[in-house]
Amino acid sequence: MDAGEVAPERHHRLGTGRGATFAAVVDIRTYLTDMSRLREYGEVRAAYLDGALPTSTTVEVSRLFRPGALPEADVTAVVPGTA
């Protein structure tokens, strides 16, 4: 698995433990350190999302908290019956 696929896998593990799946995702905010890799990020994201797509914002930043990180994402999911 390349670095671009690590974040979706982490989100999946965290979410499923709380009853969420990628179908419950309603918003994604993504921070990329290299916007030239936007297509690559989009391909990885498309592998996890289908049907109605969440709202999303993607911005380029000069660096992220973790050295060498390429993407960072904030993912919001709504799981019925958990509020």
C-alpha positions in Angstrom: 0.0 0.0 0.0 1.5 3.4 -0.9 1.4 6.5 1.3 -1.8 7.8 -0.4 -3.8 4.8 0.7 -2.8 4.8 4.4 -5.2 7.6 5.4 -8.3 6.0 3.9 -7.4 2.7 5.6 -7.0 4.4 8.9 -10.3 6.3 8.5 -12.0 3.0 7.6 -10.6 1.2 10.7 -11.6 4.1 13.0 -15.1 4.5 11.5 -16.1 0.9 11.4 -15.3 0.5 15.1 -18.0 3.2 15.6 -20.6 1.9 13.1 -19.6 4.2 10.2 -18.7 3.2 6.7 -17.5 5.4 3.8 -21.2 5.6 2.8 -21.7 7.7 6.0 -19.1 10.3 5.0 -20.7 13.8 4.4 -17.6 16.0 4.2 -13.9 15.7 3.5 -11.3 18.4 3.9 -8.0 17.4 2.4 -4.6 19.1 2.7 -2.0 18.2 0.0 1.7 19.2 0.0 1.9 18.7 -3.7 -1.1 19.7 -5.8 0.4 18.0 -8.9 -0.6 14.7 -7.2 -4.2 15.7 -7.0 -5.2 13.1 -9.7 -3.4 10.4 -7.8 -5.3 11.4 -4.6 -8.5 11.5 -6.5 -8.0 7.9 -7.8 -7.4 6.6 -4.3 -10.4 8.5 -2.9 -12.6 7.1 -5.7 -11.7 3.6 -4.7 -13.3 4.2 -1.3 -16.3 6.4 -2.2 -19.2 5.6 -4.5 -22.8 6.7 -4.8 -23.6 10.1 -3.5 -20.2 11.9 -3.0 -19.6 14.0 0.1 -18.9 17.7 0.0 -15.1 18.3 -0.2 -12.4 20.9 -0.1 -8.8 20.3 -1.2 -6.1 22.8 -0.6 -2.3 22.8 -1.0 -0.2 23.6 2.0 3.6 24.0 2.3 3.9 21.2 4.9 2.0 19.0 7.3 2.6 18.1 10.9 4.1 14.7 10.1 7.3 15.2 8.1 7.1 13.5 4.6 3.3 13.3 4.7 1.6 14.0 1.4 -2.1 14.2 2.2 -3.9 14.8 5.4 -7.7 14.6 5.6 -10.4 15.6 8.0 -13.4 13.3 7.5 -16.9 13.9 8.9 -19.4 11.0 8.9 -23.0 10.9 10.2 -24.0 7.6 11.7 -27.8 7.3 12.3 -28.8 6.5 15.8 -25.5 7.7 17.4 -26.4 11.3 18.2 
